[in-house]
Structure formats: structure tokens, C-alpha cells
């Protein structure tokens, strides 16, 4: 599959002040934006060629708005088609973040009174539409929307091109009041949330978004973990090509586990500390004994090739806890332990999936000339340095 790219030339565009990510400024006209490449022209006639991530966040948002404006003129605005994900927005070259932050002042909550009817209440944040079976205050909705918006920003910032974060339509979250209602709607007993792929909706009981009922009112509940919930949010924002054979299972569940167990505090994901939390989550009961897979420090995996190529039914039905834990360690290996080279191999693998490759053909890109046995040895050596042995 060939990907289209965002391309526009602005005519009669007044010069504006552009700010780099490091804080330096320049007065210039915007000439073109092609994918991640930006061309500016100074009043002296000098052309400056930059990349999207080299600009400040305010300038990045300006360019996104201009891109949307151009798409509206061309009749292309709206939801990214599931067949065309990755079109026009890619962030393979952006640096890995250390912290990903969203301030409560960065967004507002709107109650859509026109859509709120038949016992449903609709609340809107910038990237999500929350449908609740009970009425909630805006301040309360903003508390849990903060978590959703920060998870969205995290996926947008990591250089793995989660292009569903760029969709113009809001992602749907359905909030239900009772466990019975949750299960009748498709939720699993005891789970904190579920992504219903057939409906493209995340279904969540109110108790999972930090809300509890006191009398007739709902208030903030500061107890409990949201890790299962963020896991499902990641599924809802994962590009459909990443669910292809060869990635479905080890990558889709691994990246969801990776994001879910990156430490989060009040609008901040601390990506630089992800490895220090994921390892104790997999091998024991979490960083602070707050829940984990407890697989121990010697983990039986089996052949890596078979692990990566198994069907999703196999992945989900046999030794599920062990497989989710191993998947988290594999993704952490590619994203953290050997970032300089293996992150590039992971990116190439994801690009291959978006280009239509599947199964072993896509995994050959991840191998990058190595055999599965060689990659097994490399991964095991890397994790042994952290006191974890993976037995392939």
C-alpha cells in the first residue's frame, strides 16, 4: 500500500514567528508541509527545511490546524478510514519522550445537551466522547478525562506512529453505572474496562474511572488502579494494521501492557521510568506490591517464532497471564533495553505492517537479517542483565 501525504502550499500567508522545541525563534512564511518535512522562507529569501518535531508544541498545533483547514477545503476532513490509517501523519523520527504531560488547563469539558437524551448524558473532551447512563458534574468528568487525554498524548508522542490519535472525530467511551449493566453490555466480570472492536467503543464501569457513589451523588474515589483501563484505551487507539497476523498478540497486548504500566501521576506519564515499573509488574507483584503477573525471574517462553506467530485465539486461551507478561517484556526490550538499534527495527516492522505485510514476511523485517535463534539469544542476554531469564 502506498501512503498519501499531507501536502499544501499556502499562498498570501503572512509571515509569523516560529519557535523551535529548544526555544529559538525565526520570522518566516510557511511554504509547504510534506509529511513530517516543513519548508519555511525568511523575509531575506532563505529557505529553512525543518522536521515537525523540531518545532514548539504551539507551532505543531498550528500546523495541524492548517492541515485540517486544507482537508476541509479538499473535502477530506473527518475520521481516518480504517483502511487508510497512517495517511498524512507519521512520527517515526520524533525522539522518545521522557515525560508526557497534560495539564488540566489544557482542555475543557463540554456537556452536549443536544445529544444528551433518552437517559444518556454526553460529555466531550478534545479527543473523547463520554456517554454516561447517569448525570455527572463537569468537574468530575474532567478528573477522569484527564487520564484519557494523557494516555492519548502518550501514544501520540512515542515514535511508533499511532495515527488513530490524529482522527478528527472523538473516540467513544461508554460509562455504565452498575457491574450488571457492564456485563450485559459485553464487559468481563471483574475487569476495569473493555474495548469492543466491533463497535469501536471502550466500555467502562464508573468505578474504573475513579468515581464512587455517596448517597445520591458521585464523587472522586482515589483508591484503586486504572492500569486495565489504560490497556483498553491503547487498544482503541491502535492502528488496525498493527492487529495483523505476526503482531496480533505479542505486540498489540505488549504495547497495551507497556503503556498501562508506565507510571502515571496527575496528568504525567513518566516514560523514562517505564522499565523500572514493567519489570517488577511482570516478575513479581508490581513496583510497590500493588499487583502484577508474578511470573518469577525464570520464564518459560518457548520458540520466539511460534510465540510471535500464534493465532490470537491461542494467545488468549492458553497461559494468558504468562503470555501477556512475556509480551510486555518483548515490547520493553524493543522500546527501552536496546533503544538505539532495536527501536528502529520495531519501527521498520510497524511500517511493514502498514504497507500490507503480515506474518513471517513482516517479522523478517523485525529480524533485520538475523535468525529467530539469534534474536532469542540477544533478547535473553539483555534481560539477564536485569536479572530476568527468558527460556526460549
Secondary structure, 3 states (H helix, E strand, C coil): CCCCCCEEECCCCCCEEEEECCCCEEEEEEEEEECCEEEEEECCCCEEEEEHHHECHHHHHHHHHHHHHHHHHCCCCCCCCCCCCCCCCCCCCCCCCCEEECCHHHCCCEECCCCCCCCCEEEECCCEEEEECCCCCHHHHHHHHHHHHHHHHHHHHCCCCCHHHHCCCCEEEEEECCHHHHHHCCCCCCCCCEEECCCCEEEEEHHHHCEEEECCEEEECCCCCCHHHHHHHHHHHCCHHHHCCCCCCHHHHHHHHHHHCCCEECCEEEHHHHHHHHHHHHHCCCCCCCCCCCCCCEEECCCHHHHHHCCHHHHHHCCHHHHHHHHHHHHHHHHHHCHHHHHHHHHHHHHHHHCCCCHHHHHHHHHCCCCHHHHHHHHHHHHHCCCCEEEC
